[in-house]
């Protein structure tokens, strides 16, 4: 892609993803494909049958509203550090229609890396949310590994901004500064 062969890079990643989707590198391949090809495309739907906090709406039902997706993990230090940025943007732009959702997934463990059943891990995630995400407790949290796979969220946090048409306007694995994320949100708010 850096050598001007964008189409070939996308093709290579799609081929590798078809072959390795169900392996440990599947999410990384999806992330790299998304970095090259997701912006401007319709946002992949989220699975929202399991969730924490308020019941999430489907992305299809949110067309017409700008959306900020904040993929996070209960063990992720960078995610906790990103909370003030997300909370500030939510406070600033929710009155103008910004919807913030925070997809996460189960990893099979809880405190100190101890194995946990799904119910134990959900309880642990709730405790983490209450302690570190208290300014975002009204944020719907779809709970699904499929969401992470669809968005290639092998890095947490992963931040995705959707425009009012339901298309991806920004895809960013890793933490983002307030200024950079605000600029992306402001751009989709204006349209």
C-alpha positions as CSV (number, residue, x, y, z in Angstrom):
1,X,0.0,0.0,0.0
2,X,2.8,2.4,0.8
3,X,4.3,1.7,-2.6
4,X,1.1,2.8,-4.4
5,X,-0.3,-0.7,-4.7
6,X,-3.4,-0.2,-2.6
7,X,-5.6,-2.6,-4.5
8,X,-3.0,-5.4,-4.4
9,X,-2.5,-4.9,-0.6
10,X,-6.3,-5.1,0.0
11,X,-6.5,-8.2,-2.2
12,X,-3.6,-9.9,-0.3
13,X,-5.2,-9.1,3.1
14,X,-8.6,-10.4,1.9
15,X,-7.0,-13.6,0.7
16,X,-5.1,-14.1,3.9
17,X,-8.2,-13.3,6.0
18,X,-10.2,-15.9,4.1
19,X,-7.6,-18.5,4.9
20,X,-6.7,-17.5,8.5
21,X,-10.0,-15.9,9.8
22,X,-10.5,-18.5,12.5
23,X,-6.9,-18.4,13.8
24,X,-5.2,-16.2,16.3
25,X,-4.0,-13.8,13.5
26,X,-7.5,-13.4,12.1
27,X,-8.3,-10.2,14.1
28,X,-4.9,-8.7,13.1
29,X,-5.5,-9.4,9.5
30,X,-9.0,-7.8,9.8
31,X,-7.5,-4.8,11.5
32,X,-4.9,-4.3,8.7
33,X,-7.6,-4.7,6.1
34,X,-9.8,-2.2,7.9
35,X,-6.9,0.3,8.0
36,X,-6.7,0.2,4.2
37,X,-10.3,-0.3,3.2
38,X,-12.9,0.4,6.0
39,X,-13.1,4.2,5.9
40,X,-15.9,5.2,3.6
41,X,-17.6,1.8,3.8
42,X,-20.8,0.9,5.6
43,X,-20.1,0.1,9.2
44,X,-20.3,-3.6,10.0
45,X,-23.3,-4.4,12.2
46,X,-22.8,-5.0,15.9
47,X,-24.1,-8.1,17.6
48,X,-25.9,-6.7,20.6
49,X,-27.8,-9.7,22.1
50,X,-25.6,-9.7,25.1
51,X,-24.7,-6.4,26.7
52,X,-23.9,-4.4,29.8
53,X,-25.5,-1.1,30.7
54,X,-28.4,0.2,28.7
55,X,-29.6,-1.9,25.8
56,X,-27.7,-1.0,22.6
57,X,-29.6,0.1,19.5
58,X,-28.6,-1.5,16.2
59,X,-26.3,0.6,14.0
60,X,-28.9,0.4,11.3
61,X,-31.4,2.1,13.5
62,X,-28.9,4.8,14.3
63,X,-28.5,6.0,10.7
64,X,-29.0,9.7,10.8
65,X,-26.9,10.0,14.0
66,X,-23.1,10.2,14.3
67,X,-21.7,7.3,16.3
68,X,-18.5,6.8,18.2
69,X,-17.5,3.2,18.9
70,X,-15.0,2.7,21.7
71,X,-13.7,-0.9,21.7
72,X,-12.2,-1.6,25.1
73,X,-11.1,-4.5,27.3
74,X,-11.3,-4.9,31.1
75,X,-7.6,-5.4,31.4
76,X,-6.6,-2.5,29.1
77,X,-4.7,0.3,30.8
78,X,-4.8,2.5,27.6
79,X,-8.6,2.0,27.5
80,X,-8.9,3.4,31.0
81,X,-6.7,6.3,30.1
82,X,-9.0,7.0,27.1
83,X,-12.1,7.3,29.3
84,X,-11.8,11.0,30.0
85,X,-11.4,11.7,26.3
86,X,-14.5,9.7,25.4
87,X,-16.5,11.2,28.4
88,X,-15.6,14.7,27.4
89,X,-16.6,14.2,23.8
90,X,-19.8,12.5,24.9
91,X,-20.7,15.4,27.2
92,X,-19.8,17.9,24.5
93,X,-21.6,16.3,21.5
94,X,-24.4,14.1,22.8
95,X,-26.7,17.1,23.1
96,X,-26.2,17.5,19.3
97,X,-27.0,13.8,18.6
98,X,-23.7,11.9,19.1
99,X,-24.2,8.3,20.2
100,X,-21.4,6.5,22.1
101,X,-21.2,2.8,22.4
102,X,-18.4,0.8,24.0
103,X,-18.2,-2.8,22.6
104,X,-16.1,-5.3,24.7
105,X,-15.8,-9.0,24.9
106,X,-15.2,-11.8,27.3
107,X,-11.6,-13.1,27.5
108,X,-12.1,-16.0,29.9
109,X,-10.4,-14.5,32.9
110,X,-10.9,-11.8,35.5
111,X,-8.8,-10.3,38.3
112,X,-5.1,-11.2,38.2
113,X,-5.7,-13.3,35.1
114,X,-7.6,-16.0,37.0
115,X,-9.9,-18.2,34.9
116,X,-13.5,-17.0,35.1
117,X,-16.8,-18.4,33.8
118,X,-18.8,-16.0,31.6
119,X,-21.0,-14.9,34.5
120,X,-18.0,-14.3,36.8
121,X,-16.2,-12.3,34.1
122,X,-19.3,-10.2,33.4
123,X,-19.5,-9.4,37.1
124,X,-15.8,-8.5,37.0
125,X,-16.3,-6.3,33.9
126,X,-19.2,-4.5,35.7
127,X,-16.9,-3.9,38.7
128,X,-14.2,-2.5,36.3
129,X,-16.9,-0.3,34.6
130,X,-18.0,1.1,38.0
131,X,-14.5,1.9,39.1
132,X,-12.8,3.1,35.9
133,X,-15.6,4.0,33.5
134,X,-18.0,5.7,36.0
135,X,-18.4,8.7,33.6
136,X,-19.6,6.3,30.9
137,X,-22.0,4.0,32.8
138,X,-24.9,5.2,30.6
139,X,-22.9,4.0,27.5
140,X,-24.3,0.8,26.0
141,X,-21.7,-2.0,26.0
142,X,-22.4,-4.8,23.4
143,X,-20.6,-7.9,24.6
144,X,-19.4,-10.0,21.7
145,X,-16.1,-11.4,20.3
146,X,-17.8,-11.2,16.9
147,X,-17.9,-7.4,17.1
148,X,-14.1,-7.4,17.8
149,X,-13.5,-9.7,14.8
150,X,-15.7,-7.7,12.4
151,X,-13.9,-4.5,13.3
152,X,-10.4,-6.1,13.6
153,X,-10.2,-4.7,17.1
154,X,-7.0,-6.7,18.0
155,X,-5.7,-3.6,19.6
156,X,-7.5,-1.9,22.5
157,X,-8.7,0.7,22.5
158,X,-9.9,0.8,18.9
159,X,-11.9,3.9,18.0
160,X,-14.3,4.1,15.2
161,X,-16.4,7.2,14.1
162,X,-19.4,6.7,11.9
163,X,-21.1,9.4,9.9
164,X,-24.8,10.0,9.7
165,X,-25.1,7.7,6.7
166,X,-23.7,4.8,8.8
167,X,-20.3,4.8,7.1
168,X,-17.0,4.6,8.8
169,X,-15.4,8.1,8.8
170,X,-12.4,7.2,11.1
171,X,-10.9,3.8,12.1
172,X,-8.1,4.0,14.6
173,X,-6.5,1.1,16.5
174,X,-4.9,2.5,19.7
175,X,-5.4,5.5,21.9
176,X,-6.3,8.9,20.3
177,X,-5.8,12.3,21.7
178,X,-8.8,14.5,22.5
179,X,-7.9,16.9,19.8
180,X,-7.6,14.3,17.1
181,X,-10.8,12.4,18.1
182,X,-12.7,15.7,18.5
183,X,-11.8,16.8,15.0
184,X,-13.1,13.5,13.6
185,X,-16.3,13.7,15.6
186,X,-16.8,17.4,14.8
187,X,-16.4,16.5,11.0
188,X,-19.3,14.0,11.1
189,X,-21.4,16.3,13.4
190,X,-21.3,19.0,10.7
191,X,-22.7,16.9,8.0
